[in-house]
Amino acid sequence: MKERKKPGPHPEKPLEHDLKVRVDNESLEKIEYCMKILNITRSDVLRKGVNSLYEELRKK
């Protein structure tokens, strides 16, 4: 039997993991500011932050 495929585009890097974090009010305000300015989701803001920090550390 053939595997059933889901409709719609298949992302290059599927998002398979959920992550729950606790932040203070100041951090949440910064995340929401970035969301508003960049017009992206909260998850995208956090991914960009992780990638930026990772690249910075790799340069050292």
mmCIF file as gemmi writes it, N, C-alpha and C atoms, coordinates in Angstrom:
data_model
loop_
_atom_site.group_PDB
_atom_site.id
_atom_site.type_symbol
_atom_site.label_atom_id
_atom_site.label_alt_id
_atom_site.label_comp_id
_atom_site.label_asym_id
_atom_site.label_entity_id
_atom_site.label_seq_id
_atom_site.pdbx_PDB_ins_code
_atom_site.Cartn_x
_atom_site.Cartn_y
_atom_site.Cartn_z
_atom_site.occupancy
_atom_site.B_iso_or_equiv
_atom_site.pdbx_formal_charge
_atom_site.auth_seq_id
_atom_site.auth_asym_id
_atom_site.pdbx_PDB_model_num
ATOM 1 N N . MET Axp A 1 ? 0.837 -1.179 0 1 0 ? 1 A 1
ATOM 2 C CA . MET Axp A 1 ? 0 0 0 1 0 ? 1 A 1
ATOM 3 C C . MET Axp A 1 ? 0.885 1.247 0 1 0 ? 1 A 1
ATOM 4 N N . LYS Axp A 2 ? 0.516 2.23 -0.782 1 0 ? 2 A 1
ATOM 5 C CA . LYS Axp A 2 ? 1.281 3.458 -0.916 1 0 ? 2 A 1
ATOM 6 C C . LYS Axp A 2 ? 1.044 4.381 0.28 1 0 ? 2 A 1
ATOM 7 N N . GLU Axp A 3 ? 2.121 5.047 0.73 1 0 ? 3 A 1
ATOM 8 C CA . GLU Axp A 3 ? 1.99 5.975 1.862 1 0 ? 3 A 1
ATOM 9 C C . GLU Axp A 3 ? 1.156 7.177 1.445 1 0 ? 3 A 1
ATOM 10 N N . ARG Axp A 4 ? 0.203 7.552 2.28 1 0 ? 4 A 1
ATOM 11 C CA . ARG Axp A 4 ? -0.666 8.694 1.995 1 0 ? 4 A 1
ATOM 12 C C . ARG Axp A 4 ? 0.101 9.983 2.236 1 0 ? 4 A 1
ATOM 13 N N . LYS Axp A 5 ? 0.077 10.864 1.25 1 0 ? 5 A 1
ATOM 14 C CA . LYS Axp A 5 ? 0.764 12.15 1.377 1 0 ? 5 A 1
ATOM 15 C C . LYS Axp A 5 ? -0.229 13.226 1.771 1 0 ? 5 A 1
ATOM 16 N N . LYS Axp A 6 ? 0.224 14.158 2.584 1 0 ? 6 A 1
ATOM 17 C CA . LYS Axp A 6 ? -0.619 15.277 2.998 1 0 ? 6 A 1
ATOM 18 C C . LYS Axp A 6 ? -0.65 16.318 1.884 1 0 ? 6 A 1
ATOM 19 N N . PRO Axp A 7 ? -1.768 17.004 1.709 1 0 ? 7 A 1
ATOM 20 C CA . PRO Axp A 7 ? -1.836 18.045 0.679 1 0 ? 7 A 1
ATOM 21 C C . PRO Axp A 7 ? -1.036 19.279 1.09 1 0 ? 7 A 1
ATOM 22 N N . GLY Axp A 8 ? -0.68 20.079 0.111 1 0 ? 8 A 1
ATOM 23 C CA . GLY Axp A 8 ? 0.013 21.327 0.376 1 0 ? 8 A 1
ATOM 24 C C . GLY Axp A 8 ? 1.505 21.18 0.238 1 0 ? 8 A 1
ATOM 25 N N . PRO Axp A 9 ? 2.211 22.292 0.364 1 0 ? 9 A 1
ATOM 26 C CA . PRO Axp A 9 ? 3.669 22.259 0.189 1 0 ? 9 A 1
ATOM 27 C C . PRO Axp A 9 ? 4.352 21.512 1.333 1 0 ? 9 A 1
ATOM 28 N N . HIS Axp A 10 ? 5.435 20.869 1.003 1 0 ? 10 A 1
ATOM 29 C CA . HIS Axp A 10 ? 6.225 20.155 2.004 1 0 ? 10 A 1
ATOM 30 C C . HIS Axp A 10 ? 7.483 20.982 2.28 1 0 ? 10 A 1
ATOM 31 N N . PRO Axp A 11 ? 7.62 21.501 3.502 1 0 ? 11 A 1
ATOM 32 C CA . PRO Axp A 11 ? 8.758 22.374 3.804 1 0 ? 11 A 1
ATOM 33 C C . PRO Axp A 11 ? 10.084 21.632 3.726 1 0 ? 11 A 1
ATOM 34 N N . GLU Axp A 12 ? 11.115 22.368 3.365 1 0 ? 12 A 1
ATOM 35 C CA . GLU Axp A 12 ? 12.461 21.803 3.274 1 0 ? 12 A 1
ATOM 36 C C . GLU Axp A 12 ? 12.921 21.287 4.637 1 0 ? 12 A 1
ATOM 37 N N . LYS Axp A 13 ? 12.644 22.067 5.672 1 0 ? 13 A 1
ATOM 38 C CA . LYS Axp A 13 ? 12.982 21.678 7.044 1 0 ? 13 A 1
ATOM 39 C C . LYS Axp A 13 ? 11.698 21.656 7.86 1 0 ? 13 A 1
ATOM 40 N N . PRO Axp A 14 ? 11.046 20.503 7.971 1 0 ? 14 A 1
ATOM 41 C CA . PRO Axp A 14 ? 9.786 20.457 8.715 1 0 ? 14 A 1
ATOM 42 C C . PRO Axp A 14 ? 9.985 20.807 10.194 1 0 ? 14 A 1
ATOM 43 N N . LEU Axp A 15 ? 9.015 21.483 10.764 1 0 ? 15 A 1
ATOM 44 C CA . LEU Axp A 15 ? 9.062 21.881 12.167 1 0 ? 15 A 1
ATOM 45 C C . LEU Axp A 15 ? 8.429 20.766 12.986 1 0 ? 15 A 1
ATOM 46 N N . GLU Axp A 16 ? 9.267 19.909 13.534 1 0 ? 16 A 1
ATOM 47 C CA . GLU Axp A 16 ? 8.791 18.696 14.195 1 0 ? 16 A 1
ATOM 48 C C . GLU Axp A 16 ? 8.725 18.79 15.716 1 0 ? 16 A 1
ATOM 49 N N . HIS Axp A 17 ? 9.302 19.828 16.309 1 0 ? 17 A 1
ATOM 50 C CA . HIS Axp A 17 ? 9.409 19.9 17.76 1 0 ? 17 A 1
ATOM 51 C C . HIS Axp A 17 ? 8.697 21.134 18.302 1 0 ? 17 A 1
ATOM 52 N N . ASP Axp A 18 ? 8.013 20.943 19.414 1 0 ? 18 A 1
ATOM 53 C CA . ASP Axp A 18 ? 7.402 22.058 20.14 1 0 ? 18 A 1
ATOM 54 C C . ASP Axp A 18 ? 8.325 22.427 21.284 1 0 ? 18 A 1
ATOM 55 N N . LEU Axp A 19 ? 8.37 23.706 21.588 1 0 ? 19 A 1
ATOM 56 C CA . LEU Axp A 19 ? 9.225 24.179 22.657 1 0 ? 19 A 1
ATOM 57 C C . LEU Axp A 19 ? 8.445 25.195 23.475 1 0 ? 19 A 1
ATOM 58 N N . LYS Axp A 20 ? 8.422 25.007 24.773 1 0 ? 20 A 1
ATOM 59 C CA . LYS Axp A 20 ? 7.733 25.944 25.651 1 0 ? 20 A 1
ATOM 60 C C . LYS Axp A 20 ? 8.795 26.68 26.461 1 0 ? 20 A 1
ATOM 61 N N . VAL Axp A 21 ? 8.694 27.999 26.499 1 0 ? 21 A 1
ATOM 62 C CA . VAL Axp A 21 ? 9.658 28.794 27.266 1 0 ? 21 A 1
ATOM 63 C C . VAL Axp A 21 ? 8.909 29.747 28.177 1 0 ? 21 A 1
ATOM 64 N N . ARG Axp A 22 ? 9.562 30.124 29.247 1 0 ? 22 A 1
ATOM 65 C CA . ARG Axp A 22 ? 9.016 31.116 30.165 1 0 ? 22 A 1
ATOM 66 C C . ARG Axp A 22 ? 9.907 32.35 30.058 1 0 ? 22 A 1
ATOM 67 N N . VAL Axp A 23 ? 9.286 33.507 29.896 1 0 ? 23 A 1
ATOM 68 C CA . VAL Axp A 23 ? 10.037 34.756 29.768 1 0 ? 23 A 1
ATOM 69 C C . VAL Axp A 23 ? 9.454 35.806 30.693 1 0 ? 23 A 1
ATOM 70 N N . ASP Axp A 24 ? 10.274 36.79 31.019 1 0 ? 24 A 1
ATOM 71 C CA . ASP Axp A 24 ? 9.788 37.901 31.829 1 0 ? 24 A 1
ATOM 72 C C . ASP Axp A 24 ? 9.103 38.927 30.915 1 0 ? 24 A 1
ATOM 73 N N . ASN Axp A 25 ? 8.479 39.914 31.521 1 0 ? 25 A 1
ATOM 74 C CA . ASN Axp A 25 ? 7.745 40.927 30.752 1 0 ? 25 A 1
ATOM 75 C C . ASN Axp A 25 ? 8.65 41.687 29.793 1 0 ? 25 A 1
ATOM 76 N N . GLU Axp A 26 ? 9.848 42.012 30.228 1 0 ? 26 A 1
ATOM 77 C CA . GLU Axp A 26 ? 10.78 42.77 29.39 1 0 ? 26 A 1
ATOM 78 C C . GLU Axp A 26 ? 11.142 41.984 28.127 1 0 ? 26 A 1
ATOM 79 N N . SER Axp A 27 ? 11.428 40.703 28.282 1 0 ? 27 A 1
ATOM 80 C CA . SER Axp A 27 ? 11.766 39.873 27.121 1 0 ? 27 A 1
ATOM 81 C C . SER Axp A 27 ? 10.582 39.738 26.175 1 0 ? 27 A 1
ATOM 82 N N . LEU Axp A 28 ? 9.394 39.568 26.728 1 0 ? 28 A 1
ATOM 83 C CA . LEU Axp A 28 ? 8.205 39.449 25.896 1 0 ? 28 A 1
ATOM 84 C C . LEU Axp A 28 ? 7.954 40.735 25.115 1 0 ? 28 A 1
ATOM 85 N N . GLU Axp A 29 ? 8.157 41.867 25.756 1 0 ? 29 A 1
ATOM 86 C CA . GLU Axp A 29 ? 7.988 43.151 25.065 1 0 ? 29 A 1
ATOM 87 C C . GLU Axp A 29 ? 8.985 43.284 23.919 1 0 ? 29 A 1
ATOM 88 N N . LYS Axp A 30 ? 10.208 42.836 24.126 1 0 ? 30 A 1
ATOM 89 C CA . LYS Axp A 30 ? 11.224 42.892 23.069 1 0 ? 30 A 1
ATOM 90 C C . LYS Axp A 30 ? 10.843 41.978 21.9 1 0 ? 30 A 1
ATOM 91 N N . ILE Axp A 31 ? 10.357 40.797 22.213 1 0 ? 31 A 1
ATOM 92 C CA . ILE Axp A 31 ? 9.922 39.86 21.167 1 0 ? 31 A 1
ATOM 93 C C . ILE Axp A 31 ? 8.764 40.456 20.379 1 0 ? 31 A 1
ATOM 94 N N . GLU Axp A 32 ? 7.793 41.024 21.079 1 0 ? 32 A 1
ATOM 95 C CA . GLU Axp A 32 ? 6.632 41.609 20.412 1 0 ? 32 A 1
ATOM 96 C C . GLU Axp A 32 ? 7.022 42.825 19.581 1 0 ? 32 A 1
ATOM 97 N N . TYR Axp A 33 ? 7.995 43.603 20.046 1 0 ? 33 A 1
ATOM 98 C CA . TYR Axp A 33 ? 8.496 44.738 19.264 1 0 ? 33 A 1
ATOM 99 C C . TYR Axp A 33 ? 9.107 44.243 17.951 1 0 ? 33 A 1
ATOM 100 N N . CYS Axp A 34 ? 9.937 43.207 18.05 1 0 ? 34 A 1
ATOM 101 C CA . CYS Axp A 34 ? 10.556 42.637 16.847 1 0 ? 34 A 1
ATOM 102 C C . CYS Axp A 34 ? 9.499 42.089 15.902 1 0 ? 34 A 1
ATOM 103 N N . MET Axp A 35 ? 8.469 41.443 16.451 1 0 ? 35 A 1
ATOM 104 C CA . MET Axp A 35 ? 7.379 40.915 15.628 1 0 ? 35 A 1
ATOM 105 C C . MET Axp A 35 ? 6.722 42.037 14.829 1 0 ? 35 A 1
ATOM 106 N N . LYS Axp A 36 ? 6.455 43.143 15.507 1 0 ? 36 A 1
ATOM 107 C CA . LYS Axp A 36 ? 5.764 44.255 14.877 1 0 ? 36 A 1
ATOM 108 C C . LYS Axp A 36 ? 6.634 44.909 13.799 1 0 ? 36 A 1
ATOM 109 N N . ILE Axp A 37 ? 7.89 45.165 14.107 1 0 ? 37 A 1
ATOM 110 C CA . ILE Axp A 37 ? 8.785 45.838 13.168 1 0 ? 37 A 1
ATOM 111 C C . ILE Axp A 37 ? 9.082 44.959 11.948 1 0 ? 37 A 1
ATOM 112 N N . LEU Axp A 38 ? 9.338 43.67 12.181 1 0 ? 38 A 1
ATOM 113 C CA . LEU Axp A 38 ? 9.712 42.766 11.096 1 0 ? 38 A 1
ATOM 114 C C . LEU Axp A 38 ? 8.508 42.1 10.429 1 0 ? 38 A 1
ATOM 115 N N . ASN Axp A 39 ? 7.329 42.243 11.042 1 0 ? 39 A 1
ATOM 116 C CA . ASN Axp A 39 ? 6.101 41.63 10.531 1 0 ? 39 A 1
ATOM 117 C C . ASN Axp A 39 ? 6.272 40.116 10.35 1 0 ? 39 A 1
ATOM 118 N N . ILE Axp A 40 ? 6.768 39.468 11.414 1 0 ? 40 A 1
ATOM 119 C CA . ILE Axp A 40 ? 6.955 38.021 11.415 1 0 ? 40 A 1
ATOM 120 C C . ILE Axp A 40 ? 6.371 37.453 12.707 1 0 ? 40 A 1
ATOM 121 N N . THR Axp A 41 ? 6.287 36.141 12.774 1 0 ? 41 A 1
ATOM 122 C CA . THR Axp A 41 ? 5.702 35.493 13.943 1 0 ? 41 A 1
ATOM 123 C C . THR Axp A 41 ? 6.686 35.464 15.11 1 0 ? 41 A 1
ATOM 124 N N . ARG Axp A 42 ? 6.153 35.176 16.275 1 0 ? 42 A 1
ATOM 125 C CA . ARG Axp A 42 ? 6.976 35.039 17.48 1 0 ? 42 A 1
ATOM 126 C C . ARG Axp A 42 ? 8.018 33.936 17.283 1 0 ? 42 A 1
ATOM 127 N N . SER Axp A 43 ? 7.602 32.829 16.703 1 0 ? 43 A 1
ATOM 128 C CA . SER Axp A 43 ? 8.524 31.721 16.459 1 0 ? 43 A 1
ATOM 129 C C . SER Axp A 43 ? 9.651 32.139 15.526 1 0 ? 43 A 1
ATOM 130 N N . ASP Axp A 44 ? 9.319 32.916 14.492 1 0 ? 44 A 1
ATOM 131 C CA . ASP Axp A 44 ? 10.351 33.374 13.56 1 0 ? 44 A 1
ATOM 132 C C . ASP Axp A 44 ? 11.333 34.316 14.25 1 0 ? 44 A 1
ATOM 133 N N . VAL Axp A 45 ? 10.839 35.173 15.138 1 0 ? 45 A 1
ATOM 134 C CA . VAL Axp A 45 ? 11.725 36.061 15.897 1 0 ? 45 A 1
ATOM 135 C C . VAL Axp A 45 ? 12.716 35.233 16.717 1 0 ? 45 A 1
ATOM 136 N N . LEU Axp A 46 ? 12.21 34.216 17.395 1 0 ? 46 A 1
ATOM 137 C CA . LEU Axp A 46 ? 13.074 33.383 18.224 1 0 ? 46 A 1
ATOM 138 C C . LEU Axp A 46 ? 14.062 32.581 17.378 1 0 ? 46 A 1
ATOM 139 N N . ARG Axp A 47 ? 13.618 32.055 16.224 1 0 ? 47 A 1
ATOM 140 C CA . ARG Axp A 47 ? 14.532 31.338 15.334 1 0 ? 47 A 1
ATOM 141 C C . ARG Axp A 47 ? 15.649 32.245 14.839 1 0 ? 47 A 1
ATOM 142 N N . LYS Axp A 48 ? 15.292 33.472 14.451 1 0 ? 48 A 1
ATOM 143 C CA . LYS Axp A 48 ? 16.305 34.426 13.99 1 0 ? 48 A 1
ATOM 144 C C . LYS Axp A 48 ? 17.292 34.746 15.112 1 0 ? 48 A 1
ATOM 145 N N . GLY Axp A 49 ? 16.798 34.885 16.33 1 0 ? 49 A 1
ATOM 146 C CA . GLY Axp A 49 ? 17.667 35.156 17.472 1 0 ? 49 A 1
ATOM 147 C C . GLY Axp A 49 ? 18.629 34.013 17.737 1 0 ? 49 A 1
ATOM 148 N N . VAL Axp A 50 ? 18.134 32.791 17.679 1 0 ? 50 A 1
ATOM 149 C CA . VAL Axp A 50 ? 18.978 31.613 17.901 1 0 ? 50 A 1
ATOM 150 C C . VAL Axp A 50 ? 20.029 31.521 16.793 1 0 ? 50 A 1
ATOM 151 N N . ASN Axp A 51 ? 19.603 31.708 15.55 1 0 ? 51 A 1
ATOM 152 C CA . ASN Axp A 51 ? 20.548 31.634 14.431 1 0 ? 51 A 1
ATOM 153 C C . ASN Axp A 51 ? 21.611 32.723 14.522 1 0 ? 51 A 1
ATOM 154 N N . SER Axp A 52 ? 21.218 33.921 14.916 1 0 ? 52 A 1
ATOM 155 C CA . SER Axp A 52 ? 22.159 35.029 15.057 1 0 ? 52 A 1
ATOM 156 C C . SER Axp A 52 ? 23.19 34.736 16.147 1 0 ? 52 A 1
ATOM 157 N N . LEU Axp A 53 ? 22.733 34.268 17.289 1 0 ? 53 A 1
ATOM 158 C CA . LEU Axp A 53 ? 23.629 33.932 18.389 1 0 ? 53 A 1
ATOM 159 C C . LEU Axp A 53 ? 24.56 32.783 17.999 1 0 ? 53 A 1
ATOM 160 N N . TYR Axp A 54 ? 24.018 31.791 17.325 1 0 ? 54 A 1
ATOM 161 C CA . TYR Axp A 54 ? 24.819 30.644 16.88 1 0 ? 54 A 1
ATOM 162 C C . TYR Axp A 54 ? 25.945 31.095 15.941 1 0 ? 54 A 1
ATOM 163 N N . GLU Axp A 55 ? 25.605 31.93 14.958 1 0 ? 55 A 1
ATOM 164 C CA . GLU Axp A 55 ? 26.614 32.425 14.006 1 0 ? 55 A 1
ATOM 165 C C . GLU Axp A 55 ? 27.674 33.262 14.719 1 0 ? 55 A 1
ATOM 166 N N . GLU Axp A 56 ? 27.25 34.077 15.664 1 0 ? 56 A 1
ATOM 167 C CA . GLU Axp A 56 ? 28.191 34.901 16.443 1 0 ? 56 A 1
ATOM 168 C C . GLU Axp A 56 ? 29.173 34.007 17.211 1 0 ? 56 A 1
ATOM 169 N N . LEU Axp A 57 ? 28.684 32.957 17.821 1 0 ? 57 A 1
ATOM 170 C CA . LEU Axp A 57 ? 29.537 32.049 18.586 1 0 ? 57 A 1
ATOM 171 C C . LEU Axp A 57 ? 30.467 31.239 17.693 1 0 ? 57 A 1
ATOM 172 N N . ARG Axp A 58 ? 30.006 30.903 16.492 1 0 ? 58 A 1
ATOM 173 C CA . ARG Axp A 58 ? 30.83 30.128 15.556 1 0 ? 58 A 1
ATOM 174 C C . ARG Axp A 58 ? 32.015 30.943 15.053 1 0 ? 58 A 1
ATOM 175 N N . LYS Axp A 59 ? 31.893 32.269 15.03 1 0 ? 59 A 1
ATOM 176 C CA . LYS Axp A 59 ? 32.964 33.145 14.547 1 0 ? 59 A 1
ATOM 177 C C . LYS Axp A 59 ? 34.107 33.248 15.536 1 0 ? 59 A 1
ATOM 178 N N . LYS Axp A 60 ? 33.863 32.929 16.798 1 0 ? 60 A 1
ATOM 179 C CA . LYS Axp A 60 ? 34.885 33.062 17.836 1 0 ? 60 A 1
ATOM 180 C C . LYS Axp A 60 ? 35.888 31.942 17.774 1 0 ? 60 A 1
